[in-house]
Amino acid sequence: MSKNHEIIENILSGLIASIPFDIDSKSLEYNESDGSYWFKIKTNNPHNFIGKDGEVLHALSTLARRIIEEEKEFEEPRPQIVIEVNDYQ
């Protein structure tokens, strides 16, 4: 596991843990073709994470990207982060 992968997983897992919604599973996958990371969440209540027209998910994704941008130990370049809830992104 790369240093970037570990940093991203810790940040996103901590962020999700601070939200009082139940999740069934979460995973972080690296897409080698474009260098992006996909944080996949499975839950029985996806509307809590997605919101109307994806507004909550968009806000969560923006917050995650900002936190990662500020991480000092991150190896360049900063990758694209995609958060997906029950296959919705």
Long-range contacts (C-beta under 8 A, 24 or more apart in sequence): 2-30, 2-75, 3-73, 3-75, 4-37, 4-74, 4-75, 4-79, 5-30, 5-37, 7-68, 7-71, 7-73, 7-74, 8-37, 8-39, 8-68, 8-79, 8-81, 11-64, 11-67, 11-68, 11-71, 12-39, 12-64, 12-81, 12-83, 15-60, 15-63, 15-64, 15-67, 16-41, 19-49, 19-60, 21-45, 21-48, 21-49, 34-80, 35-77, 35-79, 35-80, 36-79, 36-80, 36-81, 36-82, 37-79, 37-80, 37-81, 37-82, 38-82, 38-84, 39-64, 39-81, 39-82, 39-83, 39-84, 40-84, 41-83, 41-84, 41-85, 41-86, 42-85, 42-86, 43-85, 43-86, 46-85, 46-86, 46-88, 49-85, 50-85, 50-88, 54-88, 57-83, 57-85, 57-88, 57-89
